[in-house]
Amino acid sequence: DPALLEELPGGAGLPKVAADGRQPWQAYAQPFDRRDRRARLVFIVLDVGLSRAASEAAVYRLPAPVTLVIDAYAEVPQQWAAAARRAGHEVLADLPLQAAAGSGDDAGPRALPAAADDDETVQRAQALLGRFTGYTGVLTQGGGGFADGFTRLGPLLDALHRRGLLLVDGVASEGAPLFRLGERAGLPRARIDARIAGDAAAVEKFTAVARP
């Protein structure tokens, strides 16, 4: 929707709140019956755009209500996002955060560094968010490098709020500080409660969470 897009040179553009007040997190959301008050699970599939075979399976074989995250390192993110939306999926943009030193995790050169100042953090995030369009918000991952907490991400969360985006906190951190900071910034938000990584322990944990 051009009304929800701030055009930038050399990129797809950045999401924005439309003049009539419409926000991307609502305009691009997967529709559902709000009269249905039953508890529901939200399934979010990560890494879309890295492996062609796996990404095509996620886009075309999974039910439309499954949310897909376009990876920060996807080569053709706009193509994957467009395909996902045509298939009915809600789409999120991946926002990796610096991992802890010595953890063995590597969020890559596009991860937001813990030592960056406010302006650099926002600029680096905008470089990621400007790679494709049509997403409801961002999903954060990693963050182990933010040893002193996530308060330095406050200006970034404010910027996401001004652009009408949703925050999905995927950071595995005690007390969900990033989720709570999102509340402070006025962001619509959610958090990941369990991950399924193909191992028995993860599946068992997910089953326990999902059981009524």
DRENBA-182402 format. One line per field, with one value per residue (C-alpha): x, y, z; chain; residue in three letters. Coordinates in pm, whole numbers, plus 50000, padded with zeros to 5 digits. Layout:
N
u <- X  ...
v <- Y  ...
w <- Z  ...
mol <- A  ...
type <- ALA  ...
//
This chain:
212
u <- 50000  50177  50002  50188  50529  50800  51000  51379  51643  51800  51563  51211  51114  51014  50675  50487  50149  49916  49766  49429  49581  49608  49908  50111  50069  49693  49674  49899  49774  49626  49246  49065  48722  48728  48404  48589  48704  48877  49244  49473  49834  50040  50300  50594  50844  51190  51469  51247  51460  51777  51708  51498  51350  51267  51129  50905  50775  50697  50524  50323  50268  50192  49842  49788  49752  50119  50332  50659  50973  51183  51544  51780  52018  51764  51898  51565  51350  51088  51019  50973  50755  50535  50500  50415  50149  49996  49969  49787  50066  50133  50496  50751  51097  51390  51582  51892  52072  52436  52509  52719  53094  53213  52859  52920  52625  52687  52410  52620  52727  52369  52297  52239  52552  52522  52775  52617  52478  52112  52153  52360  52115  51817  52006  52114  51761  51622  51867  51712  51354  51400  51489  51125  50768  50433  50526  50333  50639  50970  51087  51399  51648  51975  52062  52307  52558  52332  52472  52359  52000  51806  51736  51967  51716  51451  51494  51465  51140  51008  51092  50909  50607  50607  50609  50306  50485  50439  50717  50752  51011  51201  51488  51537  51595  51474  51187  51137  51290  51259  50888  50842  51034  50800  50507  50675  50714  50345  50422  50169  50370  50388  50658  50767  50690  50849  51073  51073  51420  51381  51512  51304  51347  51215  50918  50840  50857  50628  50379  50368  50299  50039  49844  49518
v <- 50000  50322  50515  50303  50346  50608  50585  50584  50594  50256  50053  49920  50199  50211  50148  50445  50536  50651  51001  50851  50681  50326  50137  49860  49618  49628  49673  49374  49146  48801  48840  48632  48610  48840  48684  48357  48383  48045  48036  48012  47932  48144  47957  48158  48008  48164  48178  48224  48324  48133  47788  47791  47446  47508  47854  47729  47456  47716  47952  47703  47401  47560  47691  48062  48147  48049  48365  48376  48572  48691  48645  48943  48760  48653  48735  48835  48934  49121  48816  48591  48847  48892  48515  48471  48740  48599  48266  48443  48448  48733  48845  48974  49122  48963  49202  49018  49148  49099  48766  48729  48701  48341  48201  48027  48214  48451  48693  48813  49158  49288  49234  49545  49590  49638  49921  50134  50478  50563  50705  50412  50160  50325  50362  49997  49886  50102  49942  49605  49730  49898  49575  49475  49582  49442  49323  49378  49426  49285  48977  49022  48740  48696  48979  48799  49078  49329  49234  49559  49512  49639  49994  50131  49998  50237  50490  50207  50085  50440  50455  50127  50265  50582  50366  50166  49833  49529  49393  49018  48954  48639  48705  48429  48649  48614  48848  48947  49296  49379  49290  49519  49802  49762  49822  50140  50258  50192  49918  49648  49342  48969  48731  48382  48132  47818  47714  47392  47326  46963  46811  46606  46842  47139  46944  46821  47177  47303  47022  47117  47481  47396  47152  47307
w <- 50000  49887  50163  50418  50257  50294  49975  50001  49727  49656  49872  49898  50140  50505  50664  50802  50946  50667  50661  50754  51062  50926  51064  50894  51186  51134  50757  50679  50958  50896  50933  51194  51346  51650  51773  51833  52195  52214  52313  52011  51929  51694  51488  51359  51114  51102  50840  50535  50237  50328  50183  49866  49924  50289  50215  49934  50166  50434  50192  49987  50215  50551  50631  50574  50947  51005  51031  50835  50924  50630  50739  50759  50525  50260  49914  49759  50059  49856  49641  49944  50122  49815  49770  50138  50128  49809  49993  50279  50540  50777  50743  50994  50936  51117  51345  51479  51789  51881  52050  52363  52308  52332  52314  51983  51832  51544  51444  51150  51030  51003  51373  51583  51798  52172  52178  51905  51988  51934  51584  51457  51603  51432  51103  51100  51182  50901  50658  50745  50743  50407  50224  50160  50229  50341  50691  51014  51233  51351  51537  51749  51801  51989  52223  52448  52386  52562  52902  53066  52948  52652  52771  52498  52245  52377  52090  51837  51996  51987  51616  51552  51734  51523  51210  51325  51361  51583  51809  51856  52126  52034  52277  52533  52837  53194  53268  52902  52943  52574  52583  52883  52713  52418  52651  52773  52414  52343  52090  52006  52105  52162  52282  52186  52462  52315  52029  51829  51691  51585  51908  52147  52443  52246  52116  52469  52603  52326  52392  52759  52675  52413  52631  52759
mol <- A  A  A  A  A  A  A  A  A  A  A  A  A  A  A  A  A  A  A  A  A  A  A  A  A  A  A  A  A  A  A  A  A  A  A  A  A  A  A  A  A  A  A  A  A  A  A  A  A  A  A  A  A  A  A  A  A  A  A  A  A  A  A  A  A  A  A  A  A  A  A  A  A  A  A  A  A  A  A  A  A  A  A  A  A  A  A  A  A  A  A  A  A  A  A  A  A  A  A  A  A  A  A  A  A  A  A  A  A  A  A  A  A  A  A  A  A  A  A  A  A  A  A  A  A  A  A  A  A  A  A  A  A  A  A  A  A  A  A  A  A  A  A  A  A  A  A  A  A  A  A  A  A  A  A  A  A  A  A  A  A  A  A  A  A  A  A  A  A  A  A  A  A  A  A  A  A  A  A  A  A  A  A  A  A  A  A  A  A  A  A  A  A  A  A  A  A  A  A  A  A  A  A  A  A  A  A  A  A  A  A  A
type <- ASP  PRO  ALA  LEU  LEU  GLU  GLU  LEU  PRO  GLY  GLY  ALA  GLY  LEU  PRO  LYS  VAL  ALA  ALA  ASP  GLY  ARG  GLN  PRO  TRP  GLN  ALA  TYR  ALA  GLN  PRO  PHE  ASP  ARG  ARG  ASP  ARG  ARG  ALA  ARG  LEU  VAL  PHE  ILE  VAL  LEU  ASP  VAL  GLY  LEU  SER  ARG  ALA  ALA  SER  GLU  ALA  ALA  VAL  TYR  ARG  LEU  PRO  ALA  PRO  VAL  THR  LEU  VAL  ILE  ASP  ALA  TYR  ALA  GLU  VAL  PRO  GLN  GLN  TRP  ALA  ALA  ALA  ALA  ARG  ARG  ALA  GLY  HIS  GLU  VAL  LEU  ALA  ASP  LEU  PRO  LEU  GLN  ALA  ALA  ALA  GLY  SER  GLY  ASP  ASP  ALA  GLY  PRO  ARG  ALA  LEU  PRO  ALA  ALA  ALA  ASP  ASP  ASP  GLU  THR  VAL  GLN  ARG  ALA  GLN  ALA  LEU  LEU  GLY  ARG  PHE  THR  GLY  TYR  THR  GLY  VAL  LEU  THR  GLN  GLY  GLY  GLY  GLY  PHE  ALA  ASP  GLY  PHE  THR  ARG  LEU  GLY  PRO  LEU  LEU  ASP  ALA  LEU  HIS  ARG  ARG  GLY  LEU  LEU  LEU  VAL  ASP  GLY  VAL  ALA  SER  GLU  GLY  ALA  PRO  LEU  PHE  ARG  LEU  GLY  GLU  ARG  ALA  GLY  LEU  PRO  ARG  ALA  ARG  ILE  ASP  ALA  ARG  ILE  ALA  GLY  ASP  ALA  ALA  ALA  VAL  GLU  LYS  PHE  THR  ALA  VAL  ALA  ARG  PRO
//
